[in-house]
């Protein structure tokens, strides 16, 4: 029997669900059309996820096929992204990219760059962090950065001793790859922060969000955005995304079809504990990592000024900038992001 996935609210189910006819006639409203489109997108992504393999017994779901066949309907297929020459591939010692999503997202958000990396002859792997994507862990039980990053840590632990990867972290996923650098520096060739929370020792990922968005109203005790999974007398355990506000913050340059995909695929709630945890980073481990930062210059979630401050206070080995990119360059500027990935991969460690 196949798995079924239907994205439907309680209100929708009461009205008859997908494809039900209105009592006022058979003409489908624009709202119905939008609902059908979103459900189709969600089902397609879900089925794609289910069709992928699992990592050597790990329950962390990954995206990234091993097939090199180009599908005629692939919107990313073009003559500008050919397989890298054998000479170029030979110069890239680390060919495996591990892609780590940011808050609210999942492995699915990297689908464009997965295709581009595969077409270039490289090996992309995208993971769902705990309580994200299709990982069904209750976010109220995800209290630490270690718990949140567990799928990434499990993957690195099982990596052969003689193998290294290039870690890529988007937005709050930057804190996860910093955490991984501190614990597995010897297995990480390079760490790439895509408009990410590249914070210093003793800082919290939350500090970046608070500086950009302001915390007085969003994170006040009576805020409707906070979830108190352990009771009002305990610290909040989660944060609620108001999706109607996401377009202007995250997707101001993103194509409409990817915004629709994000709206059906993003989690409404994210664990707050990992964002509130102060990172413990040492010069002996984290400090020896080869870090690179990719700035997004039309970003309304992390402004260029905030990103510049992160770079200034915690200088990486290299800085790259993408003009015209919002907070999600994997949607708005995937080819520009891909070219930077290749350039970073070719830099000697």
C-alpha positions in Angstrom: 0.0 0.0 0.0 1.3 3.5 -0.8 1.7 6.3 1.6 -0.8 9.1 1.4 -0.2 12.7 2.3 -2.9 15.3 2.3 -2.4 18.9 3.5 -5.8 19.9 4.7 -7.0 22.0 7.6 -9.9 21.1 9.8 -12.0 23.7 8.0 -11.2 22.2 4.7 -12.1 18.7 5.8 -15.5 19.9 7.0 -16.1 21.5 3.6 -15.5 18.2 1.8 -11.7 18.3 1.2 -10.0 18.0 -2.1 -12.1 18.1 -5.2 -15.4 18.4 -3.4 -18.1 20.4 -5.3 -19.6 23.5 -3.9 -23.2 23.6 -3.1 -23.5 26.8 -5.1 -22.3 25.1 -8.2 -19.4 23.3 -9.9 -17.3 26.4 -10.5 -14.1 26.2 -8.4 -13.1 29.4 -6.7 -9.6 30.9 -6.8 -9.2 29.8 -3.2 -10.0 26.2 -4.2 -7.5 26.4 -7.0 -4.8 27.6 -4.7 -5.6 24.9 -2.2 -5.4 22.2 -4.9 -2.1 23.6 -6.1 -0.6 23.7 -2.7 -1.7 20.1 -1.9 -0.3 18.9 -5.2 3.0 20.5 -4.4 3.1 19.0 -0.9 2.2 15.5 -2.2 4.9 15.7 -4.9 7.6 16.7 -2.3 6.4 14.1 0.1 6.6 11.3 -2.5 10.0 12.5 -3.6 11.2 12.3 -0.1 9.8 8.8 0.4 11.5 7.6 -2.8 15.0 8.5 -1.5 17.4 6.2 0.4 18.3 6.4 4.1 21.9 6.9 5.2 23.4 3.5 6.3 20.8 2.8 8.9 20.4 6.4 10.0 16.8 7.6 10.3 17.8 11.0 9.1 16.0 11.4 5.8 18.1 12.8 3.0 17.4 14.1 -0.5 19.8 13.5 -3.4 19.6 10.8 -6.0 22.6 8.9 -7.4 21.2 8.9 -10.9 22.9 11.1 -13.4 20.1 11.0 -16.0 18.7 14.3 -16.9 14.9 14.5 -16.9 13.4 16.4 -19.8 11.0 18.3 -17.6 13.7 19.4 -15.2 13.5 23.2 -15.1 17.1 23.5 -14.0 18.4 21.6 -17.0 20.4 24.1 -19.2 23.6 24.3 -21.1 25.2 26.6 -18.5 25.5 23.9 -15.9 27.4 21.1 -17.6 29.3 18.3 -15.9 32.6 19.6 -14.6 35.6 18.5 -16.6 37.6 15.5 -15.2 40.5 18.0 -14.5 38.2 20.3 -12.6 36.7 17.5 -10.6 40.1 16.1 -9.8 41.0 19.5 -8.3 38.0 19.2 -6.0 39.2 16.9 -3.2 36.0 17.1 -1.2 33.0 16.3 -3.4 30.4 15.6 -0.8 28.2 18.6 0.2 26.0 18.3 3.3 23.2 20.8 3.2 21.7 22.0 6.4 18.4 24.0 6.3 17.4 26.9 8.5 14.4 27.6 10.8 11.1 26.3 9.5 12.6 24.7 6.4 13.6 21.1 5.7 15.8 19.1 3.3 13.3 19.8 0.6 14.4 23.5 0.3 17.7 22.6 -1.4 16.1 20.8 -4.4 17.4 23.2 -7.0 21.0 23.1 -5.7 20.8 19.3 -5.3 20.1 19.1 -9.0 22.8 21.5 -9.9 25.5 19.8 -7.8 24.6 16.4 -9.1 24.8 17.6 -12.7 28.2 18.9 -11.9 29.3 15.5 -10.8 29.3 16.3 -7.1 27.5 14.5 -4.2 24.8 16.6 -2.4 23.2 15.3 0.8 20.4 17.3 2.5 19.2 16.4 6.0 16.1 17.1 8.0 17.1 18.4 11.5 15.1 17.1 14.5 11.5 18.3 14.4 12.0 19.7 10.9 10.9 18.7 7.4 9.5 15.2 7.6 11.0 14.5 11.0 7.9 14.2 13.3 9.7 14.8 16.6 7.6 17.0 18.9 9.4 20.4 19.0 8.6 20.8 22.7 11.1 17.9 23.2 13.9 19.6 21.3 15.5 21.6 24.0 19.2 21.8 23.0 21.3 22.5 19.9 22.7 19.0 20.3 19.2 17.5 20.1 18.3 19.7 17.1 21.5 18.9 15.3 21.4 15.1 16.0 20.7 14.0 12.4 23.8 16.0 11.3 25.9 14.7 14.2 24.8 11.1 13.5 25.8 11.5 9.9 29.3 12.8 10.7 29.8 10.1 13.3 29.3 7.4 10.7 31.5 9.1 8.1 34.7 7.0 7.4 37.7 8.4 9.1 39.5 9.2 5.8 36.5 11.1 4.4 35.6 14.8 4.7 32.6 16.8 3.7 31.7 20.4 2.9 29.1 21.6 5.4 26.6 24.3 4.2 24.3 25.9 6.7 21.4 28.3 5.9 20.2 30.9 8.4 19.9 29.4 11.9 21.4 26.2 10.4 24.7 28.2 10.7 24.7 27.5 14.4 24.3 23.8 13.7 27.4 23.7 11.5 29.3 25.7 14.0 28.3 23.1 16.6 29.4 20.3 14.2 32.8 22.1 13.6 33.4 22.1 17.4 32.8 18.3 17.6 34.0 17.0 14.2 36.5 19.5 12.9 38.6 16.7 11.5 35.7 15.5 9.2 34.8 18.9 7.8 36.8 20.3 4.9 35.0 23.6 4.8 32.0 25.2 6.5 29.8 27.5 4.4 27.3 29.9 6.0 24.6 31.0 3.6 23.2 34.2 5.3 23.8 32.1 8.4 24.1 32.6 12.1 27.9 32.5 12.2 28.1 33.6 15.8 31.0 33.7 18.2 31.8 31.7 21.3 29.2 32.4 24.0 26.6 33.9 21.7 23.2 32.5 20.7 21.6 32.2 17.3 18.6 34.0 18.8 20.8 37.1 19.3 21.0 37.6 15.5 17.2 37.3 15.1 16.5 39.6 18.0 18.8 42.3 16.6 17.2 42.2 13.2 13.5 41.7 14.1 13.4 43.1 17.6 12.5 41.0 20.6 10.4 43.2 22.8 7.0 42.4 21.2 7.7 39.0 19.5 9.2 37.4 22.6 7.3 39.1 25.4 5.7 36.9 28.0 2.2 37.4 26.6 3.3 37.0 22.9 1.1 34.8 20.8 4.2 33.7 18.9 5.6 31.7 21.9 4.7 28.1 22.8 4.9 26.9 26.4 5.0 23.2 26.0 6.1 22.6 29.6 3.7 25.1 31.1 3.6 28.9 31.5 5.8 28.8 34.5 8.7 27.3 32.4 10.7 28.8 29.6 9.0 28.8 26.2 9.8 25.7 24.1 8.8 26.8 20.6 8.1 29.7 18.3 5.1 30.1 15.9 5.7 31.4 12.4 3.0 33.7 11.0 3.2 32.6 7.4 1.4 35.7 6.1 4.5 37.7 7.2 7.0 35.4 5.6 6.8 36.6 2.0 8.1 40.1 2.8 10.8 38.8 5.1 12.1 35.6 3.5 10.8 35.5 -0.1 10.9 39.1 -1.5 12.8 37.9 -4.6 11.6 34.3 -4.7 9.6 32.9 -7.6 5.9 32.5 -6.9 6.0 28.7 -7.4 8.7 28.4 -4.7 6.8 30.6 -2.3 3.8 28.3 -2.8 6.1 25.3 -2.2 7.4 26.9 1.0 4.0 27.7 2.3 2.9 24.1 2.2 6.2 22.6 3.3 7.5 24.9 6.0 6.8 24.1 9.6 4.5 26.5 11.4 6.4 26.0 14.7 10.1 25.7 15.4 12.0 24.6 18.6 13.2 27.7 20.5 15.6 26.0 22.9 18.4 25.5 20.2 18.2 29.2 19.3 18.5 30.3 22.9 21.5 28.1 23.7 24.9 29.8 24.0 27.5 28.2 21.8 30.7 26.9 23.3 33.4 27.2 20.6 37.1 26.6 21.1 40.1 27.9 19.2 41.5 24.4 19.1 38.5 22.9 17.3 36.1 25.4 15.8 38.9 27.8 15.4 40.9 25.7 13.0 37.9 25.2 10.6 37.9 26.8 7.1 34.8 29.0 7.2 33.2 30.9 4.3 30.3 33.3 4.4 27.8 34.0 1.6 26.0 37.3 2.0 22.6 37.9 0.5 22.3 41.6 -0.5 18.5 41.9 -0.8 17.7 40.1 2.4 14.8 41.4 4.6 15.2 38.8 7.3 19.0 39.2 7.9 19.9 42.6 6.5 23.3 43.1 4.8 24.3 45.3 7.8 23.6 42.4 10.2 25.5 39.9 8.0 28.4 42.3 7.7 28.5 42.6 11.4 28.7 38.8 11.7 31.6 38.7 9.3 33.4 41.6 11.0 33.1 40.1 14.5 33.9 36.5 13.5 36.0 36.8 10.3 35.8 33.8 8.0 38.4 32.7 5.4 36.4 34.1 2.5 33.3 36.2 1.9 31.0 36.0 -1.2 28.1 38.2 -2.1 24.9 37.5 -4.1 23.2 40.6 -5.5 19.4 40.4 -5.9 19.1 37.5 -3.4 16.6 37.4 -0.6 17.0 35.3 2.5 16.5 32.1 0.4 19.1 32.1 -2.4 18.4 28.4 -3.0 15.1 29.7 -4.4 15.9 33.2 -5.7 19.5 32.7 -7.0 20.3 29.0 -7.2 22.7 29.3 -10.1 24.7 32.1 -8.4 24.8 30.0 -5.2 25.9 27.0 -7.1 28.8 28.9 -8.7 30.0 30.0 -5.3 29.8 26.4 -4.0 32.0 25.3 -6.8 34.5 28.1 -6.3 34.7 27.3 -2.5 35.1 23.6 -3.2 38.1 24.4 -5.5 39.9 26.4 -2.8 42.7 24.3 -1.2 42.0 23.4 2.5 
